[in-house]
Amino acid sequence: PFSSHLMRLVDTVCAQVGCRISDLGGFAVSLGPGGFTSLRVGLATAQGLAMATGKPLVGCSTFEALVAMAAGWHGIVCPILEARRGEVYAAFYSQQEAMVRKIMPGVVTTPDALCTLVTERTLFLGSGVRVYRALLAATLGARAVCLENVVEGELAASVARLGQARLQSASTAARQTLTPLYIRAADARLPRYPVTGAAPSVSLGTTEPGG
């Protein structure tokens, strides 16, 4: 199973840097959005490691980790993640100096619909940029600034940096309740309408918790 591969990867990373799990001061985990199963496995693994070692655990959204990588940018930031089905996960943040403020929570929508929400120069970054950069540039012109060179290792490092900052705040670590950030419902779910009936329409940007 995927969880066993994940633990082998954890062991490999620790061996490469010459430390043991018990040497770590705490754990940080990305809460999504992302695949339903992978988010559950990732969070459960992090919770298990924290419980086994007695170390604290904190989390952040993938959106937050991406925005943290946009240091030096002043203005609107839109982390965008490829969500398959021709859709993306996206959110909007305002970043000024060291202050970051969320101005629109995460949604799942089409790239075309996302572009209608952009009214000023915006930095886009994340896996969705690799897929939809041409569309963003063609639709938004100079309003779209696309950062493509975000790799998985950099994203993991950003989660770790945010986690370290939050672990240093004892009050934050103590009160944080971690749950996966589901924006789209799980794929493995029976329809809630009769087989002979028409499927209900769904508005763009509608969010529904998974699980």
QUIRASUL-V20035 format. One record per pair of residues at least 4 apart in sequence whose ideal C-beta (glycine too) atoms are under 8 Angstrom apart, sorted by the first residue. I is the first residue (numbers start at 1). J is the second residue. D is the distance in whole Angstrom. If there is no record, write none. Layout:
<<I & J & D> <I & J & D>>
This chain:
<<1 & 5 & 8> <2 & 6 & 6> <2 & 37 & 7> <2 & 38 & 7> <2 & 41 & 6> <3 & 7 & 7> <3 & 41 & 5> <3 & 44 & 7> <3 & 45 & 6> <4 & 8 & 7> <5 & 9 & 7> <6 & 10 & 7> <6 & 41 & 7> <6 & 42 & 7> <6 & 45 & 6> <7 & 11 & 7> <7 & 45 & 7> <8 & 12 & 6> <9 & 13 & 6> <10 & 14 & 6> <10 & 21 & 7> <10 & 45 & 8> <10 & 49 & 8> <11 & 15 & 6> <12 & 16 & 6> <13 & 17 & 7> <14 & 19 & 5> <14 & 20 & 6> <14 & 21 & 6> <19 & 23 & 4> <19 & 24 & 7> <21 & 49 & 6> <21 & 52 & 8> <21 & 53 & 6> <22 & 53 & 6> <24 & 53 & 7> <24 & 55 & 6> <25 & 55 & 7> <25 & 167 & 7> <26 & 50 & 8> <26 & 55 & 5> <26 & 56 & 4> <26 & 57 & 7> <26 & 58 & 7> <26 & 163 & 7> <26 & 167 & 4> <26 & 173 & 7> <27 & 46 & 5> <27 & 49 & 6> <27 & 50 & 5> <27 & 55 & 6> <27 & 56 & 7> <27 & 57 & 5> <27 & 58 & 8> <27 & 163 & 7> <28 & 46 & 8> <28 & 57 & 8> <28 & 58 & 5> <28 & 59 & 7> <28 & 60 & 7> <28 & 159 & 5> <28 & 160 & 6> <28 & 162 & 7> <28 & 163 & 2> <28 & 164 & 7> <28 & 166 & 7> <28 & 167 & 7> <29 & 42 & 6> <29 & 43 & 6> <29 & 46 & 4> <29 & 57 & 7> <29 & 58 & 8> <29 & 59 & 5> <29 & 159 & 7> <29 & 163 & 8> <29 & 178 & 7> <30 & 34 & 8> <30 & 42 & 7> <30 & 59 & 7> <30 & 60 & 7> <30 & 61 & 7> <30 & 62 & 5> <30 & 65 & 6> <30 & 155 & 8> <30 & 156 & 8> <30 & 159 & 5> <31 & 39 & 7> <31 & 43 & 7> <31 & 59 & 5> <31 & 60 & 7> <31 & 61 & 5> <31 & 62 & 8> <31 & 178 & 7> <31 & 179 & 7> <31 & 180 & 6> <31 & 181 & 5> <32 & 39 & 5> <32 & 61 & 7> <32 & 62 & 6> <32 & 180 & 5> <32 & 181 & 4> <32 & 182 & 7> <32 & 183 & 8> <33 & 39 & 8> <33 & 61 & 7> <33 & 62 & 6> <33 & 63 & 8> <33 & 81 & 6> <33 & 83 & 8> <33 & 89 & 5> <33 & 106 & 6> <33 & 108 & 8> <33 & 181 & 5> <33 & 182 & 7> <33 & 183 & 5> <33 & 184 & 7> <34 & 38 & 6> <34 & 39 & 5> <34 & 62 & 7> <34 & 81 & 7> <35 & 39 & 6> <36 & 40 & 7> <36 & 182 & 7> <36 & 186 & 4> <36 & 187 & 7> <36 & 188 & 8> <36 & 210 & 5> <36 & 211 & 8> <37 & 41 & 6> <38 & 42 & 6> <39 & 43 & 6> <39 & 180 & 4> <39 & 181 & 8> <39 & 182 & 7> <40 & 44 & 6> <40 & 180 & 6> <40 & 211 & 8> <41 & 45 & 6> <42 & 46 & 6> <43 & 47 & 6> <43 & 59 & 7> <43 & 178 & 6> <43 & 179 & 8> <43 & 180 & 6> <44 & 48 & 6> <45 & 49 & 6> <46 & 50 & 6> <46 & 57 & 6> <46 & 59 & 8> <47 & 51 & 6> <47 & 57 & 6> <47 & 178 & 7> <48 & 52 & 6> <49 & 53 & 6> <49 & 55 & 8> <49 & 57 & 8> <50 & 54 & 8> <50 & 55 & 5> <50 & 56 & 7> <50 & 57 & 4> <56 & 167 & 6> <56 & 173 & 5> <57 & 173 & 8> <57 & 178 & 7> <58 & 163 & 5> <58 & 166 & 4> <58 & 167 & 6> <58 & 172 & 7> <58 & 173 & 5> <58 & 176 & 6> <58 & 178 & 8> <59 & 163 & 8> <59 & 176 & 7> <59 & 178 & 5> <60 & 64 & 4> <60 & 65 & 6> <60 & 159 & 6> <60 & 162 & 5> <60 & 163 & 7> <60 & 166 & 7> <61 & 65 & 7> <61 & 106 & 7> <61 & 181 & 5> <62 & 66 & 6> <62 & 79 & 7> <62 & 81 & 6> <62 & 126 & 8> <62 & 155 & 7> <62 & 181 & 8> <63 & 67 & 6> <63 & 79 & 4> <63 & 89 & 8> <63 & 91 & 5> <63 & 93 & 8> <63 & 106 & 6> <64 & 68 & 6> <64 & 162 & 6> <65 & 69 & 7> <65 & 155 & 6> <65 & 158 & 4> <65 & 159 & 5> <65 & 162 & 6> <66 & 70 & 7> <66 & 77 & 8> <66 & 79 & 4> <66 & 125 & 5> <66 & 126 & 5> <66 & 150 & 7> <66 & 155 & 7> <66 & 158 & 7> <67 & 77 & 5> <67 & 79 & 6> <67 & 93 & 5> <67 & 95 & 7> <67 & 100 & 6> <68 & 100 & 8> <68 & 158 & 5> <68 & 161 & 7> <68 & 162 & 6> <69 & 125 & 7> <69 & 150 & 7> <69 & 154 & 7> <69 & 155 & 7> <69 & 158 & 5> <70 & 77 & 5> <70 & 95 & 6> <70 & 123 & 6> <70 & 125 & 6> <70 & 147 & 7> <73 & 77 & 6> <73 & 95 & 6> <73 & 123 & 5> <74 & 95 & 6> <74 & 96 & 6> <74 & 97 & 7> <75 & 94 & 7> <75 & 95 & 7> <75 & 96 & 8> <75 & 120 & 7> <75 & 121 & 6> <75 & 122 & 7> <75 & 123 & 7> <76 & 92 & 6> <76 & 93 & 7> <76 & 94 & 6> <76 & 95 & 8> <76 & 103 & 8> <76 & 118 & 8> <76 & 120 & 6> <76 & 121 & 7> <76 & 122 & 4> <76 & 123 & 7> <77 & 92 & 7> <77 & 93 & 5> <77 & 94 & 8> <77 & 95 & 5> <77 & 122 & 7> <77 & 123 & 5> <77 & 125 & 7> <78 & 90 & 6> <78 & 91 & 7> <78 & 92 & 5> <78 & 93 & 8> <78 & 114 & 8> <78 & 118 & 7> <78 & 122 & 5> <78 & 123 & 7> <78 & 124 & 5> <78 & 125 & 8> <79 & 90 & 7> <79 & 91 & 6> <79 & 93 & 8> <79 & 124 & 8> <79 & 125 & 6> <79 & 126 & 5> <80 & 88 & 5> <80 & 89 & 7> <80 & 90 & 5> <80 & 114 & 7> <80 & 124 & 5> <80 & 125 & 7> <80 & 126 & 5> <80 & 127 & 8> <80 & 128 & 3> <80 & 129 & 6> <80 & 132 & 7> <81 & 88 & 6> <81 & 89 & 4> <81 & 90 & 7> <81 & 126 & 5> <81 & 127 & 5> <81 & 128 & 5> <82 & 88 & 6> <82 & 126 & 8> <82 & 127 & 5> <82 & 128 & 5> <82 & 130 & 7> <82 & 131 & 5> <82 & 132 & 8> <83 & 87 & 5> <83 & 88 & 5> <83 & 89 & 5> <83 & 108 & 6> <83 & 128 & 8> <83 & 184 & 7> <86 & 110 & 6> <86 & 111 & 8> <87 & 108 & 5> <87 & 109 & 6> <87 & 110 & 6> <87 & 111 & 8> <88 & 108 & 7> <88 & 109 & 7> <88 & 110 & 7> <88 & 111 & 6> <88 & 114 & 6> <88 & 128 & 4> <88 & 132 & 7> <89 & 106 & 6> <89 & 107 & 7> <89 & 108 & 5> <89 & 128 & 8> <89 & 183 & 6> <89 & 184 & 8> <90 & 106 & 7> <90 & 107 & 6> <90 & 109 & 7> <90 & 114 & 5> <90 & 128 & 7> <91 & 102 & 7> <91 & 104 & 6> <91 & 105 & 6> <91 & 106 & 4> <91 & 107 & 7> <92 & 102 & 7> <92 & 103 & 5> <92 & 104 & 4> <92 & 117 & 7> <92 & 122 & 8> <93 & 100 & 6> <93 & 101 & 7> <93 & 102 & 5> <93 & 103 & 6> <94 & 100 & 7> <94 & 101 & 5> <94 & 103 & 5> <95 & 99 & 7> <95 & 100 & 5> <95 & 101 & 8> <104 & 117 & 7> <105 & 207 & 8> <106 & 181 & 7> <106 & 183 & 5> <106 & 207 & 7> <107 & 183 & 7> <107 & 204 & 8> <107 & 205 & 4> <107 & 206 & 8> <107 & 207 & 6> <108 & 183 & 5> <108 & 184 & 5> <108 & 205 & 7> <108 & 206 & 8> <108 & 207 & 7> <109 & 113 & 5> <109 & 114 & 5> <109 & 204 & 5> <109 & 205 & 5> <110 & 114 & 7> <110 & 204 & 6> <111 & 115 & 7> <111 & 128 & 7> <111 & 132 & 5> <111 & 135 & 5> <111 & 136 & 7> <112 & 116 & 7> <112 & 135 & 7> <112 & 139 & 7> <113 & 117 & 8> <113 & 204 & 5> <113 & 205 & 7> <114 & 118 & 7> <115 & 135 & 8> <115 & 136 & 7> <115 & 139 & 4> <115 & 140 & 6> <118 & 122 & 5> <118 & 140 & 6> <118 & 143 & 6> <118 & 144 & 7> <119 & 143 & 8> <120 & 143 & 6> <121 & 142 & 7> <121 & 143 & 5> <121 & 145 & 7> <122 & 140 & 8> <122 & 143 & 6> <122 & 144 & 6> <122 & 145 & 7> <123 & 145 & 5> <123 & 146 & 8> <123 & 147 & 6> <124 & 128 & 8> <124 & 129 & 5> <124 & 133 & 8> <124 & 136 & 6> <124 & 144 & 6> <124 & 145 & 7> <124 & 146 & 5> <124 & 147 & 7> <125 & 129 & 6> <125 & 146 & 8> <125 & 147 & 4> <125 & 148 & 8> <125 & 150 & 5> <126 & 150 & 6> <127 & 131 & 7> <127 & 150 & 8> <128 & 132 & 6> <129 & 133 & 5> <129 & 136 & 7> <129 & 146 & 5> <129 & 147 & 7> <129 & 148 & 5> <129 & 150 & 8> <130 & 148 & 6> <132 & 136 & 6> <133 & 137 & 6> <133 & 146 & 5> <133 & 148 & 6> <134 & 138 & 6> <135 & 139 & 6> <136 & 140 & 6> <136 & 144 & 4> <136 & 146 & 6> <137 & 141 & 7> <137 & 144 & 6> <137 & 146 & 7> <139 & 144 & 8> <140 & 144 & 4> <150 & 154 & 6> <150 & 155 & 6> <151 & 155 & 7> <152 & 156 & 6> <153 & 157 & 6> <154 & 158 & 6> <155 & 159 & 7> <156 & 160 & 7> <157 & 161 & 6> <158 & 162 & 6> <159 & 163 & 6> <160 & 164 & 6> <161 & 165 & 7> <162 & 166 & 6> <163 & 167 & 6> <164 & 168 & 7> <165 & 169 & 7> <166 & 172 & 5> <166 & 173 & 6> <166 & 176 & 7> <167 & 173 & 6> <169 & 173 & 7> <170 & 174 & 6> <171 & 175 & 6> <172 & 176 & 6> <180 & 210 & 7> <180 & 211 & 7> <182 & 186 & 8> <182 & 208 & 8> <182 & 209 & 5> <182 & 210 & 3> <182 & 211 & 6> <183 & 207 & 5> <183 & 208 & 8> <184 & 207 & 8> <184 & 208 & 7> <184 & 210 & 7> <185 & 189 & 6> <185 & 208 & 5> <185 & 209 & 8> <185 & 210 & 5> <186 & 210 & 5> <186 & 211 & 7> <191 & 195 & 8> <191 & 199 & 7> <193 & 197 & 5> <193 & 198 & 7> <193 & 199 & 6> <193 & 200 & 6> <202 & 206 & 6>>
